[in-house]
């Protein structure tokens, strides 16, 4: 008999209507980008995942857009290298999902909406990120480890 999938509660959040005001004025806060270290104190939007460590196998992401006024989404991709940035298209202000290794997503959720995604994950690091233009570089990502 197959084990039940591990469940990760995911919150997509922002600090309100002005969350994007500093886009282009702060260093980019995407994974391994120059400003990523400032992410905790400067980010005006983000992704929170609980728990952040799950067993390998089927994983269900229960995703809620906790924003009051902004559409968000959640994409799952493997972290190929701890030192490499995700492939980012500056003109589109988005991650190139195909090059990043897109494994699935809960697409555009209106404020207050929820969705879920179940994927089978091997041991390793995975990034959960929002790819609405500008959101990723504003700090809207988190890591999940699969053991």
DAZI-V756670 format. One line per field, one symbol per residue. ss: DSSP state (~ for helix, > for strand, _ for the rest). phi: phi as a letter, one per 30 degrees, with the letter a starting at -180 (. if undefined). burial: 1 if it has 16 or more other ideal C-beta (glycine too) atoms within 10 Angstrom, else 0. A space follows every 10 residues. Layout:
# DAZI-V756670
ss: ???
phi: ???
burial: ???
This chain:
# DAZI-V756670
ss: _____>>>>> >>>>______ __________ _____~~~~~ ~~__>>>>>> __>>__>>>> >>>>>_____ _>>>>>>>__ _______>>_ ___>>_~~~~ _>>>>>>>>_ ___>>>>>>> >__>>>>>>_ _____~~~__ >>>>>>_
phi: .dddddccdc ccbacjecdc eceiccddcd eidecedded dcdcaabbbb dcbbddkdbc cccbdddcab dbbbccbdcd adccdddccd dchbdddddd ieclacdfcd eidbabbcbc cdelcbccbc cdejdeddjd aacbccc
burial: 0000111101 1111000011 0000010111 1010010010 0011111010 0001001111 1011111001 1111111110 0000010100 0011101001 0000110010 0000101000 1000011111 1101111111 1111010
